Amino acid sequence: NPAGKNWEVKKMEVLVENVKIGPFGSALKIAELSDNGPVRVLFIENVVNNKFELAKEKYISEKKYKELEVYTVEPDDILITMMGTIGRTCITPKDLGRAIISSHLIKITPNKKIAIPEYLNFSLHSPYVTDQIRRKAKGAIMKGLNSKILRNLDVPLPSLKTQKQIVTKLSA
């Protein structure tokens, strides 16, 4: 817990509406991707320096989207990389349009009644949380993150007002 703060500590799963791991590789084949289409596919390359980047523009058809609709990304979702550099994160932009995550991303939909997306995103990079990830991901194959590890992370949770102040300070 942050020193001297009387914040509650909550499990991540209490602070989110949903944690979803991208589809298995076989569910979304390279041959099904195209350079344009109605629905964008997001990859690890879209999560750069903990910011959302419009890198690697690949799309799927409407028909394929119907199969993979459960992987839809909403504005203010937090994306987390689970391979390569584990635990890079970003918040999805409001103007993204329809998009889904690919296999090496996890998406978290924050419960905005108790946790501001930007605060949750910053807290995922706090030493308090990254130490937990490091300890828990150690035994996992290739140090992969999974939804069980994420759901069980302890996150210090100040009031919404304090969360806003922290986000303002850290964004400056």
C-alpha atoms as a printed R data frame, in Angstrom:
    type eleno elety resid chain resno       x       y       z
1   ATOM     1    CA   ASN     A     1   0.000   0.000   0.000
2   ATOM     2    CA   PRO     A     2   1.362   3.481  -0.755
3   ATOM     3    CA   ALA     A     3   3.119   4.660   2.387
4   ATOM     4    CA   GLY     A     4   0.958   6.596   4.805
5   ATOM     5    CA   LYS     A     5  -2.153   6.413   2.658
6   ATOM     6    CA   ASN     A     6  -5.271   4.868   4.122
7   ATOM     7    CA   TRP     A     7  -6.542   3.752   0.732
8   ATOM     8    CA   GLU     A     8  -8.401   0.530   0.397
9   ATOM     9    CA   VAL     A     9  -6.706  -2.239  -1.542
10  ATOM    10    CA   LYS     A    10  -9.000  -4.055  -3.938
11  ATOM    11    CA   LYS     A    11  -8.547  -7.026  -6.232
12  ATOM    12    CA   MET     A    12  -8.419  -5.949  -9.864
13  ATOM    13    CA   GLU     A    13 -11.452  -8.128 -10.630
14  ATOM    14    CA   VAL     A    14 -13.566  -5.886  -8.374
15  ATOM    15    CA   LEU     A    15 -12.484  -2.783 -10.327
16  ATOM    16    CA   VAL     A    16 -13.310  -4.059 -13.785
17  ATOM    17    CA   GLU     A    17 -16.377  -5.178 -15.663
18  ATOM    18    CA   ASN     A    18 -14.450  -7.574 -17.848
19  ATOM    19    CA   VAL     A    19 -11.022  -9.108 -18.491
20  ATOM    20    CA   LYS     A    20 -10.724 -10.721 -21.898
21  ATOM    21    CA   ILE     A    21  -7.750 -12.422 -23.526
22  ATOM    22    CA   GLY     A    22  -7.521 -12.166 -27.318
23  ATOM    23    CA   PRO     A    23  -8.616 -15.078 -29.528
24  ATOM    24    CA   PHE     A    24  -6.395 -18.122 -29.956
25  ATOM    25    CA   GLY     A    25  -4.098 -17.718 -32.925
26  ATOM    26    CA   SER     A    26  -6.047 -20.306 -34.887
27  ATOM    27    CA   ALA     A    27  -9.292 -18.316 -34.496
28  ATOM    28    CA   LEU     A    28  -7.809 -15.436 -36.471
29  ATOM    29    CA   LYS     A    29  -5.527 -16.457 -39.303
30  ATOM    30    CA   ILE     A    30  -3.188 -14.113 -41.169
31  ATOM    31    CA   ALA     A    31  -5.034 -14.940 -44.396
32  ATOM    32    CA   GLU     A    32  -8.203 -13.432 -42.911
33  ATOM    33    CA   LEU     A    33  -6.558 -10.032 -42.386
34  ATOM    34    CA   SER     A    34  -6.691  -7.331 -45.033
35  ATOM    35    CA   ASP     A    35  -5.404  -3.777 -45.466
36  ATOM    36    CA   ASN     A    36  -8.867  -2.321 -45.179
37  ATOM    37    CA   GLY     A    37 -12.286  -3.338 -43.980
38  ATOM    38    CA   PRO     A    38 -15.028  -2.517 -41.532
39  ATOM    39    CA   VAL     A    39 -13.298  -3.757 -38.349
40  ATOM    40    CA   ARG     A    40  -9.733  -3.022 -37.223
41  ATOM    41    CA   VAL     A    41  -7.602  -5.673 -35.492
42  ATOM    42    CA   LEU     A    42  -5.304  -4.479 -32.708
43  ATOM    43    CA   PHE     A    43  -1.885  -6.027 -32.077
44  ATOM    44    CA   ILE     A    44   1.021  -5.685 -29.635
45  ATOM    45    CA   GLU     A    45   2.390  -3.050 -32.057
46  ATOM    46    CA   ASN     A    46  -0.562  -0.785 -31.181
47  ATOM    47    CA   VAL     A    47   0.645  -0.582 -27.572
48  ATOM    48    CA   VAL     A    48   3.835   1.512 -27.645
49  ATOM    49    CA   ASN     A    49   5.454   3.270 -24.666
50  ATOM    50    CA   ASN     A    50   2.174   2.788 -22.814
51  ATOM    51    CA   LYS     A    51   0.312   4.845 -25.386
52  ATOM    52    CA   PHE     A    52  -2.057   3.759 -28.135
53  ATOM    53    CA   GLU     A    53  -0.456   3.964 -31.579
54  ATOM    54    CA   LEU     A    54  -2.218   3.462 -34.898
55  ATOM    55    CA   ALA     A    55   0.495   1.067 -36.070
56  ATOM    56    CA   LYS     A    56  -0.008  -2.064 -38.181
57  ATOM    57    CA   GLU     A    57  -3.315  -1.357 -39.877
58  ATOM    58    CA   LYS     A    58  -5.062  -4.670 -40.433
59  ATOM    59    CA   TYR     A    59  -8.759  -5.350 -40.737
60  ATOM    60    CA   ILE     A    60 -11.278  -8.179 -40.856
61  ATOM    61    CA   SER     A    61 -14.549  -8.650 -42.707
62  ATOM    62    CA   GLU     A    62 -17.991  -8.192 -41.193
63  ATOM    63    CA   LYS     A    63 -18.506 -11.970 -41.373
64  ATOM    64    CA   LYS     A    64 -15.299 -12.673 -39.417
65  ATOM    65    CA   TYR     A    65 -16.215  -9.974 -36.902
66  ATOM    66    CA   LYS     A    66 -19.476 -11.791 -36.138
67  ATOM    67    CA   GLU     A    67 -17.384 -14.815 -35.032
68  ATOM    68    CA   LEU     A    68 -15.027 -12.704 -32.916
69  ATOM    69    CA   GLU     A    69 -17.425 -10.093 -31.558
70  ATOM    70    CA   VAL     A    70 -16.647 -10.998 -27.919
71  ATOM    71    CA   TYR     A    71 -13.161  -9.518 -28.468
72  ATOM    72    CA   THR     A    72 -14.555  -6.069 -29.329
73  ATOM    73    CA   VAL     A    73 -12.674  -3.153 -27.828
74  ATOM    74    CA   GLU     A    74 -14.628  -0.255 -26.352
75  ATOM    75    CA   PRO     A    75 -13.297   3.298 -25.839
76  ATOM    76    CA   ASP     A    76 -11.416   3.575 -22.501
77  ATOM    77    CA   ASP     A    77 -10.622  -0.133 -22.370
78  ATOM    78    CA   ILE     A    78  -7.092  -0.849 -21.179
79  ATOM    79    CA   LEU     A    79  -4.988  -3.048 -23.453
80  ATOM    80    CA   ILE     A    80  -2.150  -5.076 -21.941
81  ATOM    81    CA   THR     A    81   0.539  -6.945 -23.850
82  ATOM    82    CA   MET     A    82   0.994 -10.517 -22.656
83  ATOM    83    CA   MET     A    83   3.942 -11.560 -24.791
84  ATOM    84    CA   GLY     A    84   7.166  -9.891 -25.808
85  ATOM    85    CA   THR     A    85   7.411  -7.003 -23.377
86  ATOM    86    CA   ILE     A    86   4.839  -8.080 -20.847
87  ATOM    87    CA   GLY     A    87   2.647  -5.533 -19.236
88  ATOM    88    CA   ARG     A    88   2.906  -2.649 -21.660
89  ATOM    89    CA   THR     A    89  -0.473  -0.969 -21.520
90  ATOM    90    CA   CYS     A    90  -2.561   1.740 -23.120
91  ATOM    91    CA   ILE     A    91  -6.054   3.129 -23.065
92  ATOM    92    CA   THR     A    92  -8.064   2.819 -26.259
93  ATOM    93    CA   PRO     A    93  -9.082   6.127 -27.817
94  ATOM    94    CA   LYS     A    94 -12.696   7.307 -27.970
95  ATOM    95    CA   ASP     A    95 -12.582   7.628 -31.780
96  ATOM    96    CA   LEU     A    96 -11.155   4.177 -32.533
97  ATOM    97    CA   GLY     A    97 -14.222   2.837 -34.319
98  ATOM    98    CA   ARG     A    98 -14.967  -0.883 -34.322
99  ATOM    99    CA   ALA     A    99 -11.973  -2.985 -33.369
100 ATOM   100    CA   ILE     A   100 -11.050  -6.318 -31.803
101 ATOM   101    CA   ILE     A   101  -7.936  -7.509 -29.989
102 ATOM   102    CA   SER     A   102  -5.590 -10.143 -31.398
103 ATOM   103    CA   SER     A   103  -4.135 -13.103 -29.536
104 ATOM   104    CA   HIS     A   104  -1.302 -11.448 -27.576
105 ATOM   105    CA   LEU     A   105  -3.407  -8.722 -26.008
106 ATOM   106    CA   ILE     A   106  -5.633  -8.670 -22.958
107 ATOM   107    CA   LYS     A   107  -8.354  -6.072 -22.650
108 ATOM   108    CA   ILE     A   108  -9.695  -4.793 -19.377
109 ATOM   109    CA   THR     A   109 -12.951  -2.876 -19.212
110 ATOM   110    CA   PRO     A   110 -12.791  -0.691 -16.075
111 ATOM   111    CA   ASN     A   111 -15.835  -0.214 -13.871
112 ATOM   112    CA   LYS     A   112 -15.907   3.579 -14.180
113 ATOM   113    CA   LYS     A   113 -18.169   3.936 -11.138
114 ATOM   114    CA   ILE     A   114 -15.183   3.074  -8.926
115 ATOM   115    CA   ALA     A   115 -12.037   3.268 -11.063
116 ATOM   116    CA   ILE     A   116 -10.985   5.866 -13.616
117 ATOM   117    CA   PRO     A   117  -9.394   4.101 -16.635
118 ATOM   118    CA   GLU     A   118  -6.333   6.390 -16.556
119 ATOM   119    CA   TYR     A   119  -5.830   5.702 -12.842
120 ATOM   120    CA   LEU     A   120  -6.036   1.935 -13.394
121 ATOM   121    CA   ASN     A   121  -3.641   2.245 -16.303
122 ATOM   122    CA   PHE     A   122  -1.121   4.187 -14.183
123 ATOM   123    CA   SER     A   123  -1.528   1.773 -11.271
124 ATOM   124    CA   LEU     A   124  -0.577  -1.140 -13.546
125 ATOM   125    CA   HIS     A   125   2.860   0.530 -13.794
126 ATOM   126    CA   SER     A   126   3.275   1.310 -10.104
127 ATOM   127    CA   PRO     A   127   6.020  -0.659  -8.326
128 ATOM   128    CA   TYR     A   128   3.314  -1.980  -5.983
129 ATOM   129    CA   VAL     A   129   1.551  -3.717  -8.885
130 ATOM   130    CA   THR     A   130   4.512  -4.513 -11.170
131 ATOM   131    CA   ASP     A   131   6.217  -6.408  -8.314
132 ATOM   132    CA   GLN     A   132   3.121  -8.601  -8.018
133 ATOM   133    CA   ILE     A   133   3.090  -9.233 -11.768
134 ATOM   134    CA   ARG     A   134   6.792 -10.113 -11.749
135 ATOM   135    CA   ARG     A   135   6.350 -12.580  -8.873
136 ATOM   136    CA   LYS     A   136   3.204 -14.204 -10.289
137 ATOM   137    CA   ALA     A   137   4.245 -14.342 -13.954
138 ATOM   138    CA   LYS     A   138   7.559 -16.018 -13.106
139 ATOM   139    CA   GLY     A   139   6.302 -19.598 -13.204
140 ATOM   140    CA   ALA     A   140   4.011 -19.048 -16.154
141 ATOM   141    CA   ILE     A   141   5.123 -20.302 -19.564
142 ATOM   142    CA   MET     A   142   7.406 -17.746 -21.245
143 ATOM   143    CA   LYS     A   143   6.527 -15.359 -18.428
144 ATOM   144    CA   GLY     A   144   3.117 -14.931 -20.026
145 ATOM   145    CA   LEU     A   145   0.478 -12.885 -18.318
146 ATOM   146    CA   ASN     A   146  -2.948 -14.407 -17.951
147 ATOM   147    CA   SER     A   147  -6.353 -13.253 -16.824
148 ATOM   148    CA   LYS     A   148  -6.093 -15.107 -13.497
149 ATOM   149    CA   ILE     A   149  -2.920 -13.177 -12.582
150 ATOM   150    CA   LEU     A   150  -4.564  -9.922 -13.634
151 ATOM   151    CA   ARG     A   151  -7.827 -10.513 -11.776
152 ATOM   152    CA   ASN     A   152  -5.936 -11.257  -8.567
153 ATOM   153    CA   LEU     A   153  -3.682  -8.207  -8.538
154 ATOM   154    CA   ASP     A   154  -4.067  -5.991  -5.481
155 ATOM   155    CA   VAL     A   155  -4.633  -2.377  -6.508
156 ATOM   156    CA   PRO     A   156  -4.619   0.562  -4.068
157 ATOM   157    CA   LEU     A   157  -7.893   2.406  -4.558
158 ATOM   158    CA   PRO     A   158  -8.327   6.000  -3.390
159 ATOM   159    CA   SER     A   159 -11.576   7.930  -3.881
160 ATOM   160    CA   LEU     A   160 -12.565   8.950  -7.421
161 ATOM   161    CA   LYS     A   161 -11.631  12.525  -6.526
162 ATOM   162    CA   THR     A   162  -8.117  11.462  -5.471
163 ATOM   163    CA   GLN     A   163  -7.815   9.225  -8.552
164 ATOM   164    CA   LYS     A   164  -8.569  12.277 -10.740
165 ATOM   165    CA   GLN     A   165  -5.910  14.333  -8.909
166 ATOM   166    CA   ILE     A   166  -3.325  11.546  -9.367
167 ATOM   167    CA   VAL     A   167  -4.145  11.234 -13.089
168 ATOM   168    CA   THR     A   168  -3.857  15.017 -13.533
169 ATOM   169    CA   LYS     A   169  -0.478  15.052 -11.760
170 ATOM   170    CA   LEU     A   170   0.942  12.053 -13.620
171 ATOM   171    CA   SER     A   171  -0.339  13.275 -17.001
172 ATOM   172    CA   ALA     A   172   1.337  16.675 -16.579
